[in-house]
Amino acid sequence: MAIRNLPLGLLVVNRANDRHGELENETAAIAWLFKEREQHMRNLAKDIVDRGEIYEIPLVSPEKEKFIVFDGNRRVTCLKLLDDPRRAPTGELQAFFREQRARWDGPFPKNFQCQIEADRDRIDEILFRRHTGTQNGVGQSTWDDRMKATFVARTGKGSGPSVADEIEKRLSDAHLLPSRRKIPRSTLNRLLSAEPFRNRVGISMKGGRFEFTHDEATSLGALARIANDLASREVVLGHLWDTDGKEAYLNKLENEGILPTPNRAITKDGSAKDAPKIAKAKPTAKAVPAIRSTLIPQKDFGLTWPGRLQRHHQIWEELQFHLDLRKHPNAVSVLLRVLLELALENYIKEGRVSVHDNDKLAMRLEKAGLHLQAAGKIDNKQMEVIRKFKQGDKLVSADTLNRYVHSPNFAPSPEHLMSMWDSLADVIVLCLKI
């Protein structure tokens, strides 16, 4: 640990703060704090000006030429906006911070004392003790259950069984442990911090119970490779710090043929599939009439949300948890179209799908569908649904979505919207998973 005075300009508000999960950049993180905690932020800014200092020094970690804030993001945000009120997210807040800056006694400081920790594992231990237990630090804003869950999902730290311990035990039994160095357990826990990542290597920790979801020998081979990469320091914590880093590493292993394939998934009778079938996506929502209050069923779709999908994530949560289908059908219909377009653009960009600038929604969907089919992600039946999307006489069509947005007379019904979602859900999820 080191305590140093650092220039305010070198401190970066954490875009992956556990209060909100991964966002796109520092500006988005600052905007989130005011969107969710505006009065708290105003009160904090006033208190900093009244006292002329901050009492609890920020916890930061070096990142290239700057320092990312891991504890004290609210304080650092207020300091940054007092230093430059133009960075506040609204005109009203800019005026507020100009007023507060005018109240500051004397020249505004350029350097602030910070606690510097280069070891990210140690940072997580500090955060874990400050925010997830019963003795949260006095004067600090405590985390609610969702924020604690975000921390656990990012780091793999929690009160339940350690996935790293379970993996090490099974590798030891199979004589597959690295021979010279120990596995850095905290890094392994971080890599496999959420079920979607675990499922890719063929394991699950649902209900706190370890089990193989794919052929055990294949999964153990993948876990042995991961253990060796981590033990040899070929892959280190910095590579796996955020969702994109974890996905990039697992994608590399998949491209090398290391990860278990869908046809090695364990069936209900406990055996592994052997037939070389197309890697068909699991149905994300059964296409049968179902009574539900929101467009997206409230179940786990196995999605991870990197910062670049910040808006996609917000829309998804509104459609899955907040907007009642029967109370808000117009809002739901418009957001469904927006989600489809954003998901498609994500897949087209990340998958490098060839499209033209003047391609309309239906054509972009068809091209993305063909790309998914060629990759073995969807089958002929799903592709046929996508092709019919171009036909204006079909309920599930681009024309229907356009009329939801532009027609003064075409009112969406909850039943039609559910049918639309159930038909397109698999493709939307795949477009967000890439």
C-alpha positions in Angstrom: 0.0 0.0 0.0 1.2 3.5 -0.8 -0.3 6.9 0.0 0.5 9.6 -2.6 -0.8 12.9 -3.8 -2.1 12.4 -7.3 -3.2 15.0 -9.8 -7.0 15.0 -10.1 -6.6 14.8 -13.9 -5.0 11.4 -13.6 -7.9 9.9 -11.6 -10.5 8.1 -13.7 -14.0 7.4 -12.4 -14.5 3.7 -12.8 -16.7 2.7 -15.7 -17.1 -0.8 -14.2 -18.0 0.4 -10.7 -19.9 -2.3 -8.9 -22.7 0.2 -8.2 -23.8 -0.1 -11.8 -21.8 -2.8 -13.6 -19.9 -2.1 -16.8 -20.7 1.1 -18.6 -19.1 2.5 -21.8 -16.8 5.1 -20.4 -16.1 7.6 -17.5 -18.7 10.0 -18.8 -21.4 7.3 -18.7 -20.3 6.4 -15.1 -20.6 10.1 -14.0 -24.0 10.4 -15.6 -25.2 7.2 -13.9 -24.3 8.5 -10.4 -26.4 11.6 -11.0 -29.3 9.7 -12.6 -29.6 7.4 -9.7 -28.2 9.4 -6.8 -28.6 13.1 -7.7 -29.6 14.4 -4.3 -26.9 12.4 -2.6 -24.3 13.7 -5.0 -25.5 17.3 -4.5 -25.2 16.8 -0.7 -21.8 15.3 -1.0 -20.5 18.2 -3.2 -21.9 20.7 -0.7 -20.2 18.9 2.2 -16.8 18.8 0.4 -17.0 22.5 -0.2 -18.1 23.2 3.4 -15.2 21.2 4.8 -12.7 22.1 2.2 -11.5 18.5 1.9 -12.4 14.9 1.7 -12.0 12.8 4.8 -11.7 9.4 3.2 -9.0 9.1 0.6 -9.9 7.3 -2.7 -8.6 3.8 -3.4 -7.0 3.7 -6.8 -5.1 1.3 -9.0 -2.6 2.3 -11.8 -3.8 1.7 -15.3 -1.3 2.8 -18.0 -0.6 6.5 -17.3 -3.6 7.0 -15.1 -5.3 5.7 -12.0 -8.7 4.0 -11.9 -10.8 4.7 -8.8 -12.1 1.6 -7.0 -13.4 3.2 -3.9 -14.4 6.8 -3.7 -16.0 7.3 -7.1 -18.6 9.6 -5.8 -16.1 11.8 -4.1 -13.8 11.9 -7.1 -16.7 12.7 -9.4 -17.7 15.7 -7.2 -14.1 16.9 -7.2 -13.9 16.6 -11.0 -17.1 18.6 -11.5 -16.0 21.2 -9.0 -12.8 21.5 -10.9 -14.7 21.7 -14.3 -18.4 22.2 -13.9 -18.9 21.8 -17.7 -18.5 18.1 -17.3 -21.7 17.8 -15.3 -24.3 15.8 -17.3 -27.1 18.6 -17.4 -27.2 22.3 -17.6 -28.9 22.5 -14.2 -26.1 20.5 -12.6 -23.4 22.6 -14.4 -25.0 25.7 -12.8 -25.0 23.9 -9.4 -21.3 23.0 -9.6 -20.4 26.5 -10.7 -22.2 27.8 -7.6 -20.4 25.4 -5.4 -17.0 26.2 -6.9 -17.7 29.9 -6.2 -18.1 29.0 -2.6 -14.7 27.2 -2.4 -12.4 29.1 -0.1 -9.1 29.8 -1.9 -7.6 28.2 -4.9 -9.0 24.8 -5.8 -6.5 22.0 -5.3 -5.0 20.1 -8.2 -3.7 17.1 -6.2 -5.4 14.8 -3.8 -4.2 12.1 -1.4 -5.0 8.6 -2.6 -4.3 5.0 -1.5 -2.6 3.2 -4.4 -2.9 -0.5 -4.7 -1.4 -2.2 -7.8 -2.7 -5.7 -6.7 -6.2 -6.0 -8.0 -6.8 -9.0 -5.8 -6.0 -6.9 -2.7 -8.4 -4.2 -4.0 -11.2 -6.8 -4.3 -10.5 -8.0 -0.7 -10.7 -4.4 0.5 -14.0 -3.7 -1.3 -15.4 -7.1 -0.2 -14.8 -6.1 3.5 -16.0 -2.6 3.1 -19.2 -3.1 1.2 -20.5 -6.7 1.4 -20.5 -7.3 5.1 -22.4 -5.9 8.0 -19.7 -3.4 9.0 -19.7 -1.0 6.1 -17.4 2.0 6.6 -18.8 5.0 8.4 -19.5 7.8 5.9 -19.4 5.6 2.9 -22.5 5.0 0.8 -23.5 1.3 1.4 -24.2 -1.1 -1.4 -27.7 -2.5 -1.9 -28.2 -6.2 -2.7 -28.0 -5.6 -6.4 -24.6 -3.8 -6.1 -23.3 -6.6 -3.9 -24.5 -9.1 -6.5 -22.7 -7.2 -9.3 -19.5 -7.3 -7.2 -19.8 -11.1 -6.7 -20.6 -11.6 -10.4 -17.5 -9.6 -11.4 -15.0 -11.1 -9.0 -16.4 -14.5 -8.0 -16.1 -13.5 -4.3 -19.0 -14.5 -2.1 -20.0 -16.5 0.9 -20.8 -19.6 -1.1 -18.5 -22.4 -2.4 -15.4 -21.3 -4.4 -15.5 -22.4 -8.0 -11.7 -22.4 -8.0 -11.6 -24.8 -5.0 -14.0 -27.1 -6.7 -12.0 -27.1 -10.0 -8.7 -27.6 -8.3 -10.1 -30.6 -6.4 -11.3 -32.3 -9.6 -8.1 -31.5 -11.5 -6.1 -33.0 -8.6 -8.2 -36.2 -8.7 -7.6 -36.4 -12.4 -3.8 -35.7 -12.1 -4.2 -32.6 -14.3 -2.9 -29.8 -12.0 -0.1 -27.6 -13.2 3.2 -29.3 -12.1 5.3 -26.3 -11.1 3.1 -23.4 -10.0 -0.1 -23.0 -8.0 -3.3 -21.8 -9.8 -4.1 -18.2 -8.9 -7.5 -19.0 -7.4 -8.7 -15.4 -7.3 -8.0 -15.0 -11.1 -9.8 -18.3 -11.8 -12.8 -17.3 -9.7 -12.9 -14.0 -11.6 -12.8 -15.7 -15.0 -15.6 -18.1 -14.0 -17.6 -15.6 -11.9 -20.9 -16.1 -13.6 -22.9 -19.1 -15.0 -22.6 -18.1 -18.7 -18.8 -18.3 -18.4 -18.9 -21.5 -16.4 -21.2 -23.1 -18.9 -18.8 -22.4 -21.8 -16.2 -24.6 -20.1 -18.7 -27.3 -19.3 -19.5 -26.7 -15.6 -22.2 -25.2 -13.4 -22.4 -23.9 -9.8 -26.2 -23.4 -9.7 -27.5 -23.6 -6.2 -23.9 -23.6 -4.9 -23.4 -27.2 -6.2 -20.6 -28.0 -8.7 -21.6 -30.2 -11.6 -20.4 -30.9 -15.1 -22.8 -29.8 -17.9 -20.7 -31.4 -20.7 -18.7 -34.6 -21.1 -16.4 -34.7 -18.0 -13.2 -35.6 -19.8 -13.6 -32.8 -22.3 -14.5 -30.3 -19.7 -11.5 -31.3 -17.5 -9.2 -30.9 -20.5 -10.5 -27.3 -20.9 -10.1 -26.6 -17.2 -6.6 -28.0 -17.3 -5.6 -25.7 -20.1 -7.1 -22.7 -18.3 -5.2 -23.7 -15.1 -1.9 -24.0 -17.0 -2.5 -20.6 -18.7 -3.1 -18.9 -15.3 -0.4 -20.7 -13.4 2.2 -19.9 -16.1 1.0 -16.3 -16.0 0.4 -16.4 -19.8 -3.0 -15.1 -18.8 -3.1 -12.7 -15.9 -5.8 -10.8 -14.0 -5.5 -7.8 -16.2 -6.5 -9.8 -19.2 -9.7 -10.9 -17.5 -10.7 -7.7 -15.7 -14.0 -7.1 -17.5 -16.6 -9.0 -19.5 -14.9 -8.3 -22.9 -11.6 -9.7 -21.5 -13.2 -12.9 -20.3 -15.1 -13.4 -23.5 -12.0 -12.7 -25.6 -10.0 -15.4 -23.7 -12.8 -18.0 -23.8 -13.4 -17.2 -27.6 -9.7 -17.9 -28.1 -10.0 -21.3 -26.4 -13.1 -22.1 -28.4 -11.4 -21.2 -31.7 -8.5 -23.6 -30.7 -11.1 -26.4 -30.1 -10.4 -26.5 -26.4 -13.9 -25.8 -25.0 -16.6 -28.5 -25.0 -19.0 -28.3 -27.9 -22.8 -28.4 -27.6 -22.9 -32.1 -28.9 -20.9 -33.0 -25.8 -23.5 -31.6 -23.4 -24.8 -34.1 -20.8 -28.3 -35.3 -21.3 -30.9 -35.9 -18.6 -29.9 -39.5 -18.2 -26.3 -38.4 -17.5 -24.7 -39.4 -20.8 -23.0 -37.1 -23.3 -24.4 -36.6 -26.7 -22.3 -38.2 -29.4 -24.1 -37.6 -32.7 -22.6 -34.8 -34.7 -25.6 -32.5 -34.8 -25.8 -28.9 -35.7 -25.0 -26.6 -32.8 -28.6 -25.5 -32.3 -29.3 -22.8 -29.9 -31.4 -23.7 -27.0 -34.9 -22.1 -27.1 -34.8 -19.0 -25.1 -38.5 -18.8 -24.7 -41.1 -21.5 -25.6 -43.2 -20.4 -28.5 -46.4 -21.3 -26.7 -49.1 -19.1 -25.2 -48.0 -18.0 -21.8 -49.3 -15.6 -19.3 -46.6 -13.1 -18.4 -46.6 -9.5 -17.4 -43.5 -8.4 -19.3 -42.5 -8.9 -22.9 -39.3 -10.8 -22.0 -39.9 -13.8 -19.7 -38.2 -13.3 -16.3 -35.7 -16.1 -16.6 -32.0 -16.4 -17.1 -31.0 -16.0 -20.8 -27.3 -16.6 -20.1 -26.3 -13.1 -21.2 -23.2 -11.2 -20.1 -23.2 -7.4 -20.5 -20.0 -5.7 -21.5 -19.8 -1.9 -21.2 -20.3 -1.4 -24.9 -23.8 -2.9 -24.5 -24.8 -0.4 -21.8 -28.0 0.8 -23.6 -28.9 -2.7 -24.8 -28.8 -3.8 -21.2 -31.0 -1.0 -20.0 -33.6 -1.6 -22.7 -33.5 -5.3 -21.9 -34.1 -4.8 -18.3 -37.0 -2.4 -19.0 -38.6 -5.0 -21.2 -37.9 -7.9 -18.8 -38.7 -6.3 -15.4 -40.3 -2.9 -15.6 -42.7 -2.3 -18.4 -46.1 -4.1 -18.0 -47.3 -5.5 -21.3 -50.9 -4.6 -20.7 -50.2 -1.1 -19.3 -47.5 0.0 -21.7 -48.0 -1.8 -25.0 -46.9 1.2 -27.1 -43.7 1.7 -25.2 -43.0 -2.0 -25.3 -43.5 -2.2 -29.1 -41.2 0.7 -29.8 -38.5 -0.6 -27.5 -38.7 -4.1 -29.0 -37.9 -2.6 -32.4 -35.0 -0.6 -30.9 -33.6 -3.7 -29.1 -33.8 -5.7 -32.3 -32.0 -3.0 -34.3 -29.3 -2.5 -31.6 -28.8 -6.2 -31.2 -28.4 -6.6 -35.0 -25.9 -3.8 -35.3 -23.9 -5.4 -32.5 -23.8 -8.7 -34.3 -23.0 -7.1 -37.6 -20.1 -5.2 -36.1 -18.6 -7.8 -33.9 -19.2 -10.7 -36.4 -18.0 -8.6 -39.3 -21.2 -9.3 -41.3 -21.1 -7.7 -44.8 -24.0 -5.3 -45.2 -24.7 -2.2 -47.2 -25.5 1.2 -45.7 -28.9 1.3 -47.4 -29.9 -2.2 -46.2 -33.2 -2.0 -44.4 -34.0 -3.8 -41.1 -35.4 -7.0 -42.8 -32.3 -7.3 -45.1 -29.9 -6.8 -42.2 -31.7 -9.4 -40.2 -31.6 -11.9 -43.1 -27.8 -11.3 -43.6 -27.2 -11.8 -39.9 -29.3 -14.9 -39.9 -27.4 -16.4 -42.8 -24.2 -15.6 -40.9 -25.6 -17.4 -37.8 -26.7 -20.3 -39.8 -23.3 -20.7 -41.5 -21.7 -20.7 -38.0 -24.1 -23.5 -36.9 -25.9 -21.2 -34.4 -29.4 -21.6 -35.9 -31.1 -24.2 -38.0 -33.2 -24.1 -41.2 -36.5 -23.7 -39.3 -35.2 -20.6 -37.5 -33.8 -19.3 -40.7 -37.2 -19.6 -42.3 -38.8 -17.4 -39.6 -36.1 -14.8 -40.4 -36.8 -15.0 -44.1 -40.5 -14.5 -43.5 -39.7 -11.3 -41.6 -39.5 -9.5 -45.0 -43.1 -10.4 -45.9 -45.5 -7.6 -45.1 -48.5 -9.9 -44.7 -47.0 -11.8 -41.8 -47.6 -10.8 -38.1 -43.9 -11.3 -37.3 -42.5 -8.9 -39.9 -40.6 -5.7 -40.3 -43.8 -4.1 -41.6 -45.5 -4.8 -38.3 -42.6 -3.3 -36.3 -42.7 -0.2 -38.6 -46.4 0.2 -38.1 -45.9 0.0 -34.3 -43.7 3.0 -34.5 -45.3 5.1 -37.4 -48.9 4.2 -37.7 -51.5 6.3 -35.9 -54.1 3.6 -36.1 -52.2 0.3 -35.7 -52.3 -0.5 -31.9 -50.1 -3.3 -30.7 -51.7 -6.0 -28.5 -49.9 -7.8 -25.7 -50.6 -11.1 -27.5 -49.1 -9.9 -30.8 -46.0 -8.6 -28.9 -45.5 -11.8 -27.1 -45.7 -13.7 -30.4 -43.2 -11.4 -32.0 -40.8 -11.8 -29.1 -41.2 -15.6 -29.0 -40.4 -15.8 -32.7 -37.3 -13.5 -32.6 -35.9 -14.2 -29.1 -33.3 -16.8 -30.1 -31.8 -14.5 -32.8 -31.8 -11.4 -30.5 -30.1 -13.3 -27.7 -27.5 -14.7 -30.1 -26.8 -11.2 -31.5 -26.2 -10.0 -28.0 -24.0 -12.9 -27.0 -21.3 -12.4 -29.7 
